[in-house]
Amino acid sequence: MLEITSLQLDALLLAWAYPIARVLGLIATAPVFASAAMPRQIRLAAGLVIGVAVAAVLPPPPTIQPGTWFGMAVFVQQILIGIGMGLGLRMVMSAVDIAGDIIGLQMGLSFATFFDPNSSGQTAVLAEFLGLLSSLTFLALNGHLLMIDVLVRSFEFVPIGDATINGSAWLILTRIGSVAFASGLLISLPIVAALLITNVSLAVLTRAAPQLNLFAVGFPITSTVGMLIILVSLNAFAPVLQSIYDQGFEIIGYFLRAVPPR
């Protein structure tokens, strides 16, 4: 009859449950993985598979009693570290959504909304399109593999049970909002400038010919000009997204370095 002692059970939990907790925290918030288009069963299965693979290559963890308050605190800590890493990258990628909202507003497409299952609300169609393009570019650049690589390396910067999360680490994540807004504004700036010139031209035209209906003429022109500029700038969109992803991974590094040792 197979018997498992409490020490063996603690060793199994320490070797497998703690790394899997960090992986599942990342899967729950990271881009692409946390998409509502991916069923929860698939996300859970992917997290377990990745967690088992990561736990197999980690060095032996320190001696921790999982049943104690300290052991449970370390378990929650691993989940929070994974959530923080995923949020860092996801908040940076929200710059694309901000750019889509700004461009759609200038093009007059802000009323064209689409139900976004990720946010459980109405999202501008243009922002949804740019977000989908950003996700596809992220996969094409092997961003999901880089994310797993960063996850594995996070156990070197923040070992299990050898660190504490303080306010400075979460303060780094709160400052990402300004970075995301600035990046989104820079992405939309060329299109906004072109649409501004178009609107000024329409204003001059309307002043010269008051019989023209600005609302009937301006909306098709601004929409057409915006679509043409987006079509022309798609070739330069991938390098911009790559720089945004690089910023996201750098912020994850800052977050992990801000976690002090215990």
C-alpha positions, 0 to 999 in steps of 0.5 A: 500500500502506498503511503505518503507522509506529511513531509513528502506531501509538503515537499510535493506542494512546495516543488509544484504548487508554488511555481504553478501559482505564479504561472497561473497568476501570469496566465490570468492577466497576461495579454493573449492568455487572458483574452476572453476568446480563450476558454477558461479550461484552455487557460487552466490547462495551459497554466498547469502544463507551463507550471509543471514544465517550469517547476521541473527546471527550478532548483530545490526550493527552501524549506517551507511548511505549506500548512502554516500561515507563512506558507499560505502567505508565500503561496499568495505572494506567488500569485501576486507576483504573477499577476503583477508581471501580467498586468505590467505587460497588459497595461503597456499594450493598452496604449494601442486601445487608447490610440484607437479611441483617439483616432476613432474620435477624430475620424467621427467613428466614436459612435461605431462601437462593438461589444468587447468580451475582454472589457465586458463593455462597448469598445470603439470598432477602430480600437478593437481592430488595432487591438486585434492587430496588436495581439496578432503582432505579439504572437508573430514576434513570439511575444508569448514565448518571451513572456514564458522566458521572463517567467522562468527568469523571474524565479532567479530574481525573486526566488520562492519564499525569499522575497516580500512585495512592498509598495514600491513594486506596485507603485511601478505598475501604477506609473505605467498608466502615464506611459500607456497614455503617452505611447497611445498619443504618440501612435495616434499623433500622425493620423490626428495631425492629418485629420486636423489639416483635413478639418481645417481645409474643410472649414476653409472650404465651407467658409468659401462656399457656405452652401455646402453642408459640412456634416454631409461632406466632412464625415465621408472625407475625414473617414476616408482620409483616416482610413487611407492614412491607417492603410499607408502607416500599417508598414510602420505599425509593427516596429512601433508595437515591438518598441511597446512590447520592449517597454513592457518587458522592461517594466516587468524587470523593474517590477521584479527588481523592486521586490526586496529580499526577505 
